[in-house]
Amino acid sequence: MTKHILKSASFDPKVQQYWMLMAAFFSVLALVTIPLLPIVLAIVWLVGGRILAAMSADLLPQKLVVKRGILFKEEKSIPLEKITDVGLSQGPLMRIFGLYRLSFETAGQSGNGALVSLLGVVNASEFREAILEQKDVLANQGKTSQQATEQSEKELLRALTYSVKNIEQMLLVLVDERQQK
């Protein structure tokens, strides 16, 4: 099946020079910061445990609540019906450590990328599946309640129709009685 291409993008060869300049910049930055590496590693080791202890992600029946932060605490509640995608990714270094990143994108979110991203969730694929299953359960409950509402509306309409017919019959009987008098 051939697709009709409306427009193709071409890429500027200057991108390669940009990449080279960025690589050189980060290499020089690394050379300058190498003497500070032991201090940075010690700080990360000391603070890392507290950062991990402050992180949580709880799947509730209708939303996902994500908390994190030590100095600047952040809490985000994401309604499950608004979640459009739950991404599971793993880079090369993450693969060595057996870590995954879960990223959540929602309907109506502005900007590029994920609204919330969680690194290092234990059994990340199971957590992802639990979120998607709960999202489906909510969607099915919505359909079921909508069907129940439609059913009760139909029953109400039948009852009203029956009542109107009874009233019509009563009126006919009253009209007949008046005409006979």
C-alpha positions as CSV (number, residue, x, y, z in Angstrom):
1,M,0.0,0.0,0.0
2,T,1.6,3.2,-1.1
3,K,1.2,6.3,1.1
4,H,1.0,9.7,-0.5
5,I,3.7,11.9,1.0
6,L,2.7,15.5,1.3
7,K,6.1,16.8,2.4
8,S,9.4,15.3,3.4
9,A,11.8,16.9,5.9
10,S,15.4,17.4,5.1
11,F,18.1,17.8,7.8
12,D,20.8,20.5,7.9
13,P,24.3,19.0,7.8
14,K,25.3,21.6,10.5
15,V,23.7,19.3,13.0
16,Q,26.8,17.1,12.9
17,Q,28.9,20.1,13.8
18,Y,26.5,21.0,16.6
19,W,26.9,17.5,18.0
20,M,30.7,17.7,17.8
21,L,30.6,21.1,19.6
22,M,28.4,19.8,22.4
23,A,30.6,16.7,22.8
24,A,33.6,19.0,23.1
25,F,31.8,21.2,25.6
26,F,30.8,18.3,27.8
27,S,34.3,16.8,27.6
28,V,35.9,20.1,28.7
29,L,33.3,20.4,31.4
30,A,34.2,16.9,32.6
31,L,37.9,17.7,32.7
32,V,37.2,20.8,34.8
33,T,34.9,18.9,37.2
34,I,37.0,15.7,37.6
35,P,38.7,17.0,40.8
36,L,35.2,17.6,42.3
37,L,34.0,14.1,41.5
38,P,34.7,12.5,44.9
39,I,32.8,15.4,46.6
40,V,29.9,15.1,44.2
41,L,29.7,11.3,44.6
42,A,29.7,11.6,48.4
43,I,26.9,14.1,48.3
44,V,24.9,11.9,46.0
45,W,25.5,8.9,48.2
46,L,24.4,10.7,51.3
47,V,21.3,12.5,49.9
48,G,20.3,9.7,47.5
49,G,18.7,7.5,50.2
50,R,16.6,10.4,51.4
51,I,15.5,11.2,47.9
52,L,14.4,7.6,47.3
53,A,12.6,7.5,50.7
54,A,10.7,10.6,49.8
55,M,9.5,9.2,46.4
56,S,6.2,7.3,46.2
57,A,3.7,6.3,43.6
58,D,0.3,5.0,44.7
59,L,-2.3,3.6,42.3
60,L,-5.8,4.5,43.7
61,P,-9.1,3.4,42.2
62,Q,-9.5,6.5,40.1
63,K,-6.1,8.2,40.1
64,L,-2.3,7.8,40.4
65,V,-0.7,9.9,43.1
66,V,3.1,10.6,42.7
67,K,5.0,12.3,45.5
68,R,8.7,13.3,45.6
69,G,11.1,15.8,46.9
70,I,13.1,16.6,50.1
71,L,13.4,20.4,50.2
72,F,10.8,21.1,47.4
73,K,8.1,18.6,47.9
74,E,5.9,17.8,44.9
75,E,2.7,15.8,44.7
76,K,0.8,15.1,41.5
77,S,-2.5,13.4,41.1
78,I,-3.2,12.0,37.7
79,P,-6.8,10.9,37.0
80,L,-6.6,7.5,35.3
81,E,-9.2,8.4,32.7
82,K,-6.9,11.3,31.5
83,I,-3.8,9.0,31.0
84,T,-3.3,8.5,27.3
85,D,0.0,6.6,27.5
86,V,2.2,4.8,30.0
87,G,5.7,4.4,28.5
88,L,8.3,1.9,29.7
89,S,11.8,2.7,28.6
90,Q,15.3,1.5,29.4
91,G,18.6,3.1,28.2
92,P,21.9,1.2,28.0
93,L,23.1,2.3,31.5
94,M,19.7,1.6,33.0
95,R,19.8,-1.9,31.4
96,I,23.1,-2.6,33.2
97,F,21.4,-1.8,36.6
98,G,18.1,-3.4,35.6
99,L,16.2,-0.1,35.9
100,Y,13.2,1.1,33.9
101,R,11.6,4.5,33.5
102,L,7.8,4.8,33.5
103,S,6.5,7.9,31.8
104,F,2.9,9.1,31.9
105,E,1.3,11.3,29.3
106,T,-2.2,12.7,29.7
107,A,-4.9,14.1,27.5
108,G,-4.8,17.9,27.5
109,Q,-1.2,18.2,28.7
110,S,0.8,21.0,27.3
111,G,4.4,20.8,26.2
112,N,6.4,17.9,25.0
113,G,7.4,14.8,26.9
114,A,5.8,13.1,29.9
115,L,3.8,14.8,32.6
116,V,5.4,12.6,35.2
117,S,8.3,10.3,34.9
118,L,9.4,7.6,37.5
119,L,12.8,6.0,37.4
120,G,13.5,2.8,39.2
121,V,10.1,1.4,40.0
122,V,10.4,-2.1,41.2
123,N,8.6,-4.5,38.9
124,A,7.9,-1.5,36.6
125,S,6.1,-3.6,33.9
126,E,3.7,-5.1,36.6
127,F,3.0,-1.6,37.9
128,R,2.4,-0.3,34.3
129,E,0.0,-3.2,33.7
130,A,-1.8,-2.6,36.9
131,I,-2.4,1.0,35.9
132,L,-3.6,0.1,32.5
133,E,-5.9,-2.6,33.9
134,Q,-7.4,-0.1,36.4
135,K,-7.8,2.4,33.6
136,D,-9.8,-0.2,31.7
137,V,-11.9,-1.1,34.7
138,L,-12.8,2.6,35.1
139,A,-13.7,2.8,31.5
140,N,-15.9,-0.3,31.7
141,Q,-17.6,1.0,34.9
142,G,-18.3,4.2,33.0
143,K,-19.9,2.3,30.2
144,T,-21.9,0.1,32.6
145,S,-23.2,3.1,34.6
146,Q,-24.1,4.8,31.4
147,Q,-26.0,1.7,30.2
148,A,-27.7,1.5,33.6
149,T,-28.7,5.2,33.3
150,E,-30.0,4.6,29.8
151,Q,-32.0,1.6,31.0
152,S,-33.5,3.5,33.9
153,E,-34.4,6.4,31.5
154,K,-36.2,3.9,29.2
155,E,-38.1,2.4,32.1
156,L,-39.1,5.9,33.2
157,L,-40.2,6.7,29.7
158,R,-42.3,3.5,29.6
159,A,-43.9,4.3,32.9
160,L,-44.7,7.9,31.8
161,T,-46.2,6.6,28.5
162,Y,-48.3,4.1,30.4
163,S,-49.5,6.9,32.8
164,V,-50.4,9.1,29.8
165,K,-52.4,6.3,28.2
166,N,-54.3,5.7,31.4
167,I,-55.1,9.4,31.7
168,E,-56.3,9.4,28.1
169,Q,-58.6,6.4,28.9
170,M,-60.0,8.2,31.9
171,L,-60.6,11.3,29.9
172,L,-62.4,9.3,27.3
173,V,-64.6,7.7,29.9
174,L,-65.4,11.1,31.4
175,V,-66.2,12.6,28.0
176,D,-68.5,9.6,27.3
177,E,-70.3,10.0,30.6
178,R,-70.9,13.7,30.0
179,Q,-72.2,13.1,26.5
180,Q,-74.6,10.5,27.9
181,K,-76.1,13.0,30.4
